[in-house]
Every structure is written in C-alpha cells, then in structure tokens.
Amino acid sequence: MKQFLLPGLGAGALAIAFIASPLPGHAEKAVRIPAAAYHMPQPKGLQTAVLAGGCFWGMEAVFEQVKGVQSVVDGYAGGSAATANYGDVSSERTGHAEAVKITYDPALVSYATLLRIYFSVAHDPTQKDRQGPDRGPSYRSAIFPQNAAQKAVAGRYIAQLSAGHFYDRPIVTQIEGGRFYPAESYHQDFYRRHPDHPYIMRWDKPKMAAFRAAFPSLAKG
C-alpha cells in the first residue's frame, strides 16, 4: 500500500490518502437495482439527506452531478462535535462516519432516488467498515435520516433490496442517528479541484462514469 500527501498541503497536514489494489467486490459498474417501491409524500422546500459510504470525496462527486441537488458538503456524522475533525476521526475511535450532506429539491429528485444512486453506484453496501482501499468504521455504510419519513423510506428500501438478492453478499448498511459536522475546507470539492489526483483517478472517476452510464436522465449536463 502506498501513501502520499495530498497536493497543496504541508508535510504537517493530516490528510493522507492511500492507493491499493482493488478489494474483492469493488464495483466499477453500477449494480442494477430497481427503484424503491415505497416513496414518502413529496415535502415542500429544499431538503437534506446525510449518507455515509466510504471516502466522502467520491460520494460528494457523484451526488453533485445529480439533477435537483443544490449542494453537497463533506463531513462527519454520528459522533460528537469535539472530535469531528480529520485527525481524530482517522483514529477510528470517535464513532464518526465520513459522510455527505446533500441539499436537494424534492420537486426534481426524490429521497428514494438519491438512495437508489447511493446503493447502485456511489458505494458498495455489502462491505462492512471499509470501501475501496479504506478500512475502519469511519468508512462504514450508513444512512442518517433527517426525519421519520426518510427513516421509513430507507428501512423499506434496504428490506426490498435484501429480499431481491441483487448483491452477492448481504447488505450491511446501518440506519443511524447523530448530527452532521462539516469537514475541513481542503476536503470540500476535492474531486473538482484535484481531478488528476491518483486516488481520484483510481477510485472516484470510475464511480462518476458508472453513474452517468446507469442514470443518464438524472445527470446534470
């Protein structure tokens, strides 16, 4: 496994990325799954979704390209404010998950559709406490519903996908509670600012290609 400092950061920075050979089950193509059978009533006004599925750089990049998504923020969910920083979270002892907060217009894209992208292409929901080359509970697959309606949609969709056996292994995605805390500025828009970064090239660009191939009608121009 090789490691390197992220571009533009000093030697004392804590932002270290890793590159490794693909883990078994790493998908570079979208998993074909059906739309959610259960949808909540369309809420009024902008809504937020908080999803965790490995390194937040790739999650952010995928959801920023979804029509109806207004913004995506990288951050940490599920732990306390006192340790919501990259150095502490990387210790794998804070209870946080690397996550993204998605602000979206439900008149243009539903919460259930965001979950379909999440389960199909944004990450592998069958990997416990890891994604790609990254290992530890901060890289877990977890959904943080922002209200009871989101919790119902998420729970029913996991049950639907599990019953349909669309994956080679069981879905390990957890539904959790906890606040979201924005990550450091150098993590935000990392894909856009560093498109040639080796980690981005190896792990995140394939996700972007898979998303556009599987969901062309949902992709921004």
Secondary structure per residue as TSV (DSSP state, phi and psi in degrees):
chain	resnum	aa	ss	phi	psi
A	1	M	-	360.0	130.6
A	2	K	E	-103.6	151.3
A	3	Q	E	-135.8	156.3
A	4	F	E	-159.3	155.2
A	5	L	E	-73.9	145.6
A	6	L	-	-69.6	147.2
A	7	P	T	-61.7	140.3
A	8	G	T	83.7	2.2
A	9	L	-	-112.2	147.0
A	10	G	-	-72.6	169.2
A	11	A	T	-64.6	-21.6
A	12	G	T	-85.6	-4.1
A	13	A	-	-68.1	150.8
A	14	L	-	-91.7	-4.3
A	15	A	-	-79.9	97.4
A	16	I	E	-115.4	133.0
A	17	A	E	-111.6	159.4
A	18	F	E	-128.1	148.2
A	19	I	E	-126.1	136.2
A	20	A	-	-149.7	173.2
A	21	S	-	-67.6	153.7
A	22	P	-	-59.5	141.7
A	23	L	-	-81.1	154.5
A	24	P	T	-55.0	135.7
A	25	G	T	90.4	-6.7
A	26	H	-	-66.8	123.6
A	27	A	-	-103.0	129.7
A	28	E	S	-107.1	6.6
A	29	K	S	-126.6	151.4
A	30	A	-	-65.4	141.2
A	31	V	-	-80.9	130.7
A	32	R	-	-77.1	109.4
A	33	I	-	-132.0	153.0
A	34	P	-	-77.6	163.9
A	35	A	-	-66.2	158.1
A	36	A	-	-63.6	137.0
A	37	A	S	-76.5	-23.8
A	38	Y	-	-114.4	128.1
A	39	H	-	-123.7	143.4
A	40	M	-	-81.9	159.5
A	41	P	-	-57.0	143.3
A	42	Q	-	-66.2	118.8
A	43	P	-	-76.2	164.0
A	44	K	S	-96.2	141.7
A	45	G	S	81.0	172.8
A	46	L	-	-64.2	144.0
A	47	Q	E	-124.9	165.6
A	48	T	E	-124.3	147.4
A	49	A	E	-128.9	141.4
A	50	V	E	-122.5	119.1
A	51	L	E	-131.1	141.0
A	52	A	E	-122.2	135.0
A	53	G	E	-166.5	59.9
A	54	G	S	90.5	-161.4
A	55	C	-	-55.0	129.9
A	56	F	H	-72.3	-13.7
A	57	W	H	-58.9	-49.5
A	58	G	H	-71.4	-37.8
A	59	M	H	-60.4	-45.6
A	60	E	H	-59.5	-46.4
A	61	A	H	-60.6	-43.7
A	62	V	H	-64.7	-51.8
A	63	F	H	-72.7	-23.3
A	64	E	H	-64.5	-21.4
A	65	Q	T	-92.8	2.7
A	66	V	B	-87.7	128.5
A	67	K	T	-58.3	135.4
A	68	G	T	95.2	-14.1
A	69	V	E	-84.3	125.0
A	70	Q	E	-86.7	-40.2
A	71	S	E	-160.8	158.2
A	72	V	E	-135.6	131.5
A	73	V	E	-120.6	130.7
A	74	D	E	-76.7	145.6
A	75	G	E	-174.7	-163.2
A	76	Y	E	-127.1	132.2
A	77	A	E	-127.1	148.4
A	78	G	S	97.0	-6.3
A	79	G	S	-120.5	-161.7
A	80	S	-	-96.0	163.4
A	81	A	G	-65.1	-33.2
A	82	A	G	-62.7	-29.9
A	83	T	G	-116.4	18.6
A	84	A	-	-83.0	67.2
A	85	N	S	-146.1	157.8
A	86	Y	H	-60.7	-40.1
A	87	G	H	-61.8	-47.5
A	88	D	H	-70.5	-43.8
A	89	V	H	-60.7	-36.7
A	90	S	T	-65.8	-14.8
A	91	S	T	-71.2	-15.8
A	92	E	T	64.5	27.0
A	93	R	-	-123.9	7.0
A	94	T	S	-97.0	-14.4
A	95	G	-	86.8	-4.6
A	96	H	-	-76.5	159.4
A	97	A	E	-121.9	138.7
A	98	E	E	-62.5	128.1
A	99	A	E	-145.1	169.9
A	100	V	E	-126.0	141.8
A	101	K	E	-103.7	117.5
A	102	I	E	-105.0	122.2
A	103	T	E	-99.7	123.1
A	104	Y	E	-139.9	160.0
A	105	D	-	-98.9	109.4
A	106	P	T	-66.1	-12.9
A	107	A	T	-75.0	-17.0
A	108	L	T	-111.4	-32.0
A	109	V	S	-148.2	133.5
A	110	S	-	-88.1	162.1
A	111	Y	H	-61.1	-39.4
A	112	A	H	-63.0	-36.4
A	113	T	H	-68.7	-38.9
A	114	L	H	-59.8	-40.4
A	115	L	H	-67.1	-34.7
A	116	R	H	-62.6	-43.0
A	117	I	H	-64.5	-41.6
A	118	Y	I	-58.1	-47.3
A	119	F	I	-79.4	-24.1
A	120	S	I	-87.9	-42.9
A	121	V	I	-136.4	-27.0
A	122	A	I	-72.3	-25.8
A	123	H	-	-164.5	175.2
A	124	D	-	-103.1	108.2
A	125	P	T	-76.5	3.0
A	126	T	T	-100.5	-0.4
A	127	Q	-	-98.7	122.2
A	128	K	T	-90.4	123.7
A	129	D	T	56.2	37.9
A	130	R	E	-169.9	157.5
A	131	Q	E	-152.7	132.4
A	132	G	T	53.6	-127.9
A	133	P	T	-86.0	-2.7
A	134	D	E	-97.2	131.4
A	135	R	E	-127.2	146.4
A	136	G	S	128.7	159.2
A	137	P	G	-63.1	-20.0
A	138	S	G	-70.9	-12.1
A	139	Y	G	-105.3	20.4
A	140	R	-	-72.0	161.5
A	141	S	E	-89.4	114.4
A	142	A	E	-152.2	144.6
A	143	I	E	-113.6	134.6
A	144	F	E	-116.4	85.3
A	145	P	-	-59.4	142.8
A	146	Q	S	-94.7	-5.3
A	147	N	S	-164.4	174.5
A	148	A	H	-65.2	-34.7
A	149	A	H	-65.0	-43.1
A	150	Q	H	-62.9	-40.4
A	151	K	H	-61.0	-39.9
A	152	A	H	-65.8	-44.0
A	153	V	H	-61.8	-46.6
A	154	A	H	-62.5	-46.1
A	155	G	H	-62.8	-43.7
A	156	R	H	-69.9	-33.7
A	157	Y	H	-71.3	-40.8
A	158	I	H	-59.2	-43.3
A	159	A	H	-63.1	-41.6
A	160	Q	H	-62.4	-46.9
A	161	L	H	-68.7	-37.3
A	162	S	H	-64.6	-42.4
A	163	A	H	-67.0	-28.8
A	164	G	H	-82.8	-9.9
A	165	H	T	52.2	53.2
A	166	F	-	-85.0	-8.8
A	167	Y	S	-119.6	158.4
A	168	D	S	-73.7	-21.2
A	169	R	S	-131.3	165.2
A	170	P	-	-64.4	148.5
A	171	I	-	-73.0	131.5
A	172	V	-	-111.3	5.5
A	173	T	-	-58.6	130.8
A	174	Q	E	-103.7	148.4
A	175	I	E	-100.9	119.0
A	176	E	-	-127.3	167.4
A	177	G	-	-111.0	171.8
A	178	G	-	131.0	156.2
A	179	R	-	-82.1	162.7
A	180	F	E	-108.7	136.3
A	181	Y	E	-125.7	125.6
A	182	P	E	-59.6	144.0
A	183	A	-	-81.5	174.4
A	184	E	-	-59.8	155.0
A	185	S	G	-61.0	-32.3
A	186	Y	G	-70.3	-13.7
A	187	H	G	-86.0	-23.1
A	188	Q	T	-71.1	137.5
A	189	D	T	54.7	34.7
A	190	F	H	-63.6	-40.8
A	191	Y	H	-60.0	-45.7
A	192	R	H	-68.2	-38.2
A	193	R	H	-81.7	-23.6
A	194	H	-	-132.9	61.7
A	195	P	T	-64.9	-20.8
A	196	D	T	-101.3	7.9
A	197	H	-	-60.8	135.8
A	198	P	H	-55.4	-39.1
A	199	Y	H	-64.1	-44.5
A	200	I	I	-61.4	-45.0
A	201	M	I	-61.9	-42.1
A	202	R	I	-79.5	-41.3
A	203	W	I	-109.8	-28.4
A	204	D	I	-103.9	-34.5
A	205	K	H	-62.4	-37.6
A	206	P	H	-61.0	-34.5
A	207	K	H	-63.6	-42.7
A	208	M	H	-63.2	-43.8
A	209	A	H	-64.0	-40.7
A	210	A	H	-64.9	-40.5
A	211	F	H	-61.3	-48.2
A	212	R	H	-66.7	-32.1
A	213	A	H	-73.3	-37.7
A	214	A	H	-86.3	-28.7
A	215	F	-	-131.1	57.0
A	216	P	G	-60.6	-32.3
A	217	S	G	-74.5	-15.8
A	218	L	G	-98.1	-8.8
A	219	A	B	-85.9	137.7
A	220	K	-	-66.5	151.4
A	221	G	-	-72.3	360.0
